[in-house]
């Protein structure tokens, strides 16, 4: 164990904390069904909170990134986890729709402070050579929560009721937070080690290049054309990802599929999404980030074409879509985080990633709205799917135009 790299413990702890701070997204929707039944609320009243969550995340992300740079990822993860626990403890007190909105604002703060911005920043300090697989594993944390929490909540709600279930979730979140926070350290130097556990004389050229943007500030990034190419690719990816995920079940219903068939398609889709995060993360450590990002976006484009073909033959194209788009969208989600880190990892990374997250969140909201609006206007999703194909293809073109970071640093800059 003496030679075991401590960064893997940091990764495991961050994985658990990411699952904790995403409880609001992955778990509360099931509890919200009870609110609708008990208080007689409308669909709009129940979904108002989740809708506002996206806008709060968009607004708060740049400030969250600056706080991560200033105070370190560990403290932000602690605050994010605490906000999750507070929100869950307040959940049983809900009696009005605006109470639910308040809970989701807390959840938005939790995800923004303790989620991907802090986690990817933390892992960019600890990993260079293995950053891809590390970020891929970390991002599975949210998917793991999405798989485990619904079953857990459904069991507890049937046994204890929605209010007691929220309290149990709060206690569980608190317990899952304590040990990971004791394990996490912001920098390898705090454990007298180096990124990837390699001393300076063994740091590879790839690791040196990965730290190239160490001194690049947000203001500097805003003056470079590459930043806007990266920004467009990530925004296009999130437009397509969020739009498809939030409209997929409705699209399946339009195809005449029953609940069981829709559930099977969703299960296959999200199972492949977990595989995509891991597979593309591993590949990004072996090949250039640009090449793997390009492959992921091409996957998404092919998946969008397959989605357009589902009405022609759902038995053939639906499973193909679920597999290819599931792999592509999760791979693209992972690769946009890694691509931003490839260009901008360093002391100002949190601010830069915060700005990227704001644009991504707004693009994702636009994807949900536009696909839903086109469905309402035209009675089907066909035009919306054509829009997805065009945006995915434009992201492929922009990804092709990306260049490697040109700044170089010495290996001594990687020392603790």
Secondary structure, 3 states (H helix, E strand, C coil): CCCCCCHHHHHHHHHHHHHHHCHHHHCHHHHHHHHHHHHCCCHHHHHHHHHHHHHHHHHHHHHHHHHHHHHCHHHHHHHHHHHHHHHHHHHCCCCCHHHHHHHHHHHHHHHHHHCHHHHHHHHHHHCCCCHHHHHHHHHHHHHHHHHHHHHHHHHHHHHHCHHHHHHHHHHHHHHHHHHHHHHCCCCHHHHCCCHHHCCHHHCCHHHHHHCCCCCCCHHHHCCCHHHHHHHHHHHHHHHHHHHHHHHHHHHHHHCCCCHHHHHHHHHHHHHHHHHHHHHHHHHHHHCCHHHHHHHHHHHHHHHHHHHHHCCCCHHHHHHHHHHHHHHHHHHHHHHHHHHHHHHHCCCCHHHHHHHHHHHHHHHHHHHHHHHHHHHHHHCCCHHHHHHHHHHHHHHHHHHHHCCCCCCCCCHHHHCC
